[in-house]
Amino acid sequence: MQIAQKREEMSGRERQKASLSSQLASYTAEMNAVSPLVVKGYYPRNKYLALERDRARVSAATFSLSRSSAVSIAPAARIAWATPSATPRF
């Protein structure tokens, strides 16, 4: 039961990381597209700065999720080793 739960948690974290990575790529692409317009004064600087803040927030969330995933793998490994296998060992 614990192993299955840990696997589900890890799977959920991987989906979250994929979603955050997609958001990060989207923010980066948008910022690259409007950056020349900001320099020329055709795009509001405050909106560009909001994009920067959002990208930084998503980047931090991605990093945080990566760290929490790495920390949770170790307990899952200990559970797997502590659980007796149904397969006989010779």
N, C-alpha and C positions, 0 to 999 in steps of 0.2 A: 504494500500500500504506500509506504513512504517513498519507495523508488519511483513508482508511477506518478506520485504527486510532484516529486522533484523534476521528473522529466517534463511534466505539463508546465511547471513553472519556467523551466529552461526554454521550452518551446515558445511560451508566451513572451519571454524576454527577447528571444530571437525575432519574433514578429514585431515587437516594439522597436527593436534596433533597426530593422528594415524600414519601418515606417519613418522613424526619425532620420535615417540616412536619406530617404527620399525627400523629406521636407528640407533637409539641409541642402541637398542638391538643387532643389527648387528655389530656395532663397538665394543661393549663390548665383544661379543662372539669372534670376531677376536683377540682382545687384549688378552683375556684369553688364546686363543689357541697359540699365538706366544710368550707370555711372558716368558715361560720356555726356548724357543729358544733364546730369547734375552740374558737371563742370561748366557746361555752356549756359546754365541757368534755365533750362527748359523743363526741369523736373524739380519739385520742391525738396530742398535739403532735409527738412524735418521728416519727410516720408522715407527718404533714403536712410536716415539715422534710425528710424523705427525698424527698417528692414535689417540693419546691422544688429540692433538689439535682439530682434527675434531670432536671427541666425545664431547669435551668441548663446541665447537661451537654449535653442535646440541642440547646439553643439555641446553645451554643458550637460544637458539631459542624456545625450548619447554617451558621453564619457562616464557619467554617473552610472548609467545602465550597464556599460561594459565592465566597470569595476564591480558592481553588485553581482553580475553574472559570474565573474571569475571567482568571487568569494563563495558563491553558492555551489560551485562545482565540487569543491573539496568535501563538503559534508555529504554530497550525493555519492561521491566515490567511497567515502567511509561506510555509508549505508550499504552500498553494493558489496563491499568486501565483507561486511559483518553479517550479511544475510546468507544463510546456508543455501547452496545451490540445489536444485532438484535433480541435477545430473550427478550420478555417482562418480566419485574421483578414484582413480586407480593408482 
